[in-house]
Amino acid sequence: CHTSGMLTPNGKEYAQKIPREELTHLILRLLQAWKEPLSHFNQHIEHHQELPDDSLSKAKQISNMVHELKTGVEKVTEKMQSMGIISNSLNGMASSEGTGLSISNEANMMSDSDFIHCFRRDSNKVQSYLKILKCRIMPENSC
């Protein structure tokens, strides 16, 4: 996986120990790391004549959802900063330069099944990290 070099906590208990700012930054980095590979994946599958139209539509939908999620996390981050929940140290870190990853051809050279496996793995991480962040920010949700 092209994100294997990113340091991410192994397990929920380790993720819970990460400060809010670092967890937020990690979420943004993971989402940003998938922007370009998803775009390439969409271009790749568009050339497969044998794929049904709904598969192409689903791939585009996933890319759009990742983009919308990243935008939403950025907005939540701004709100958290304005409320003093986290510092302003995350400004500009959502850009591709802030990810610390140089997207090589590795993501583009993976088989479709490997690509989907890696995407699912990182999607599960993002989902877990968002749940942890939500519980820290709004403990009244009885997490």
Phi, psi and chi 1 to 4 in degrees:
 res  aa     phi    psi   chi1   chi2   chi3   chi4
   1 CYS       -  141.1  -63.7      -      -      -
   2 HIS   -69.9  -15.3   74.0  -74.6      -      -
   3 THR   -98.3    6.4   56.4      -      -      -
   4 SER   -60.2  -27.3  -65.6      -      -      -
   5 GLY   -76.1  -11.9      -      -      -      -
   6 MET   -74.8  133.7  -70.3  177.9   71.4      -
   7 LEU   -79.2  114.2  -65.6  177.0      -      -
   8 THR  -128.1  147.7   58.3      -      -      -
   9 PRO   -67.5  142.3   18.2  -24.8      -      -
  10 ASN   -92.1  105.4  -71.6  -26.6      -      -
  11 GLY    98.0  154.7      -      -      -      -
  12 LYS   -63.0  -39.5 -175.7  177.7  177.0 -179.2
  13 GLU   -63.2  -35.1   60.1  -81.8   -6.6      -
  14 TYR   -74.5  -38.3  -67.5  111.9      -      -
  15 ALA   -64.0  -33.5      -      -      -      -
  16 GLN   -68.8  -19.4  -70.3  174.0  -29.8      -
  17 LYS   -86.5  -12.5  -65.7  177.2 -177.2  179.4
  18 ILE   -75.9  133.3  -63.8  177.6      -      -
  19 PRO   -59.1  153.1  -21.3   30.3      -      -
  20 ARG   -52.8  -44.8  -76.4 -171.9  -76.4 -139.2
  21 GLU   -62.4  -44.5  -71.8 -179.8   47.3      -
  22 GLU   -66.3  -38.6  -72.1 -179.7   39.1      -
  23 LEU   -65.3  -42.7 -167.4   57.6      -      -
  24 THR   -62.0  -44.3  -55.9      -      -      -
  25 HIS   -61.9  -41.3 -177.4 -127.8      -      -
  26 LEU   -62.9  -42.4 -177.1   56.2      -      -
  27 ILE   -60.4  -47.7  -67.5  165.7      -      -
  28 LEU   -63.0  -40.0  -71.6  170.0      -      -
  29 ARG   -63.5  -43.8  -73.0  179.1   57.2 -146.4
  30 LEU   -63.4  -43.8  -81.1  167.9      -      -
  31 LEU   -64.2  -42.7  -68.1  170.4      -      -
  32 GLN   -66.4  -35.2  180.0   64.3   32.7      -
  33 ALA   -63.8  -20.9      -      -      -      -
  34 TRP   -95.7   -8.0  -80.8   98.0      -      -
  35 LYS   -58.6  -57.2 -179.0 -179.2  177.8 -178.6
  36 GLU   -67.5  -46.6 -172.4  177.7  -35.1      -
  37 PRO   -60.2  -38.2  -26.3   35.0      -      -
  38 LEU   -65.7  -37.2  -79.1  169.2      -      -
  39 SER   -63.2  -45.0  174.6      -      -      -
  40 HIS   -64.7  -39.3  -73.0  -71.8      -      -
  41 PHE   -61.7  -44.1 -177.8   71.5      -      -
  42 ASN   -60.7  -43.1  -76.1  -23.9      -      -
  43 GLN   -62.9  -40.1  -68.8  171.0    3.3      -
  44 HIS   -62.9  -48.5  167.2   70.9      -      -
  45 ILE   -75.7  -19.0   64.8  169.8      -      -
  46 GLU   -63.8  -24.5  -77.3  177.1    3.0      -
  47 HIS   -85.4   -5.9  -62.4  -65.1      -      -
  48 HIS   -87.8  101.7  -74.2  -75.8      -      -
  49 GLN   -64.3  -28.0  -56.8  -73.0  -29.8      -
  50 GLU   -79.1  -10.6   69.8  -83.3    0.1      -
  51 LEU   -77.1  138.3  -74.3  176.1      -      -
  52 PRO   -68.6  154.3   12.6  -16.2      -      -
  53 ASP   -59.0  -33.0  -72.4  -19.4      -      -
  54 ASP   -68.0  -27.3   63.2  -31.2      -      -
  55 SER   -67.9  -43.0  -66.5      -      -      -
  56 LEU   -63.2  -42.1  -61.6  172.9      -      -
  57 SER   -62.9  -42.2  174.4      -      -      -
  58 LYS   -63.6  -41.0  -72.0  -79.2 -172.8 -160.7
  59 ALA   -62.7  -43.3      -      -      -      -
  60 LYS   -66.0  -38.6  -71.3 -178.7 -167.6  -74.8
  61 GLN   -62.8  -41.2 -173.8  179.6   14.7      -
  62 ILE   -63.0  -44.8  -70.8  169.4      -      -
  63 SER   -59.8  -43.5  -69.8      -      -      -
  64 ASN   -64.5  -39.7  -70.3  -22.4      -      -
  65 MET   -65.5  -40.1  -72.1  170.3   53.3      -
  66 VAL   -63.5  -42.8  167.9      -      -      -
  67 HIS   -62.0  -45.2  174.5   72.1      -      -
  68 GLU   -65.1  -38.3  -71.3  173.8   16.2      -
  69 LEU   -63.9  -44.9  179.8   58.7      -      -
  70 LYS   -60.3  -44.5 -179.3  179.3  165.9  -71.5
  71 THR   -61.5  -42.3  -59.4      -      -      -
  72 GLY   -63.5  -43.3      -      -      -      -
  73 VAL   -64.1  -37.9  171.4      -      -      -
  74 GLU   -62.7  -40.7  -72.0  170.2  -16.2      -
  75 LYS   -66.5  -42.6  -73.1 -179.9 -177.6  178.7
  76 VAL   -62.4  -40.2  168.3      -      -      -
  77 THR   -61.0  -45.4  -60.0      -      -      -
  78 GLU   -60.2  -42.3  -70.4  171.2   12.0      -
  79 LYS   -64.5  -42.6 -176.1   72.8  170.8  173.3
  80 MET   -62.5  -37.9  -71.8  168.6   42.0      -
  81 GLN   -66.5  -43.9  -70.8  170.1  -21.4      -
  82 SER   -66.0  -28.1   71.7      -      -      -
  83 MET   -87.2   -4.7  -65.6  173.3   69.3      -
  84 GLY    79.0   13.6      -      -      -      -
  85 ILE   -72.1  -37.6  -64.9  171.8      -      -
  86 ILE  -133.1  160.8   60.6  173.7      -      -
  87 SER   -78.9  176.0   72.7      -      -      -
  88 ASN   -85.9   17.5  -67.9  -23.6      -      -
  89 SER   -70.8   -8.8   64.2      -      -      -
  90 LEU   -90.2   -5.0  -64.8  176.7      -      -
  91 ASN   -55.9  129.3  -72.2  -15.6      -      -
  92 GLY    80.1   -1.7      -      -      -      -
  93 MET   -83.4   -6.1  -67.2 -171.5  140.4      -
  94 ALA   -86.1   -6.8      -      -      -      -
  95 SER   -74.8  167.3   68.0      -      -      -
  96 SER   -64.0  -28.5   55.6      -      -      -
  97 GLU   -69.1  -31.7  -61.1   83.9   39.8      -
  98 GLY   -75.3  -13.1      -      -      -      -
  99 THR   -75.3  -23.8   63.8      -      -      -
 100 GLY    76.1    7.9      -      -      -      -
 101 LEU  -112.2  137.3  -74.2  176.9      -      -
 102 SER  -104.7  118.0   58.5      -      -      -
 103 ILE   -73.7  111.1  -55.6  -62.9      -      -
 104 SER   -89.2 -173.3   65.7      -      -      -
 105 ASN   -77.3   -1.0  -75.1  -25.5      -      -
 106 GLU   -56.5  -45.6 -179.5 -179.5  -13.6      -
 107 ALA   -66.9  -30.9      -      -      -      -
 108 ASN   -79.9  -21.4  -58.7  -28.6      -      -
 109 MET   -94.7   -7.8  -58.0  -60.2  -78.5      -
 110 MET   -68.1  152.5  -78.3 -169.4  -89.7      -
 111 SER   -68.8  160.6   71.3      -      -      -
 112 ASP   -59.0  -40.7  -69.4  -12.1      -      -
 113 SER   -67.8  -38.5   61.1      -      -      -
 114 ASP   -65.4  -41.9  -72.6  -18.8      -      -
 115 PHE   -58.9  -48.1 -177.4   87.9      -      -
 116 ILE   -65.2  -39.2  -68.5  168.1      -      -
 117 HIS   -59.6  -47.4  165.4   78.2      -      -
 118 CYS   -65.2  -41.5  -68.1      -      -      -
 119 PHE   -62.9  -43.8  180.0   72.8      -      -
 120 ARG   -62.6  -42.6  177.7  175.7  -69.3 -130.3
 121 ARG   -58.6  -48.4 -177.9 -163.6   72.8  171.6
 122 ASP   -70.9  -33.0  -73.8  -10.4      -      -
 123 SER   -63.4  -41.1  -64.4      -      -      -
 124 ASN   -64.2  -38.8  -71.6  -20.7      -      -
 125 LYS   -62.3  -48.4  -74.3 -178.7 -175.8 -178.2
 126 VAL   -59.4  -43.9  167.7      -      -      -
 127 GLN   -60.5  -45.2 -177.3  179.1   20.6      -
 128 SER   -63.9  -44.4  -64.8      -      -      -
 129 TYR   -64.8  -37.8  -59.5  160.2      -      -
 130 LEU   -65.6  -38.7  -76.7  170.1      -      -
 131 LYS   -63.4  -44.0  -75.7  178.8 -176.1  177.0
 132 ILE   -63.0  -45.4  -68.5  167.8      -      -
 133 LEU   -61.1  -43.3 -167.1   58.3      -      -
 134 LYS   -60.1  -43.6  176.1 -176.2  170.5 -173.3
 135 CYS   -65.7  -32.7  -71.4      -      -      -
 136 ARG   -73.5  -36.6  -74.6 -166.3 -171.4  158.5
 137 ILE   -80.5  -38.2  -65.3  168.5      -      -
 138 MET  -126.2   74.8  -57.9 -177.0  -41.9      -
 139 PRO   -63.6  -15.4   17.5  -23.9      -      -
 140 GLU   -66.5   -9.7   65.1  -86.8    8.3      -
 141 ASN   -78.4    9.9  -71.9  -30.9      -      -
 142 SER    46.8   59.1   62.3      -      -      -
 143 CYS   -82.0      -  -60.7      -      -      -
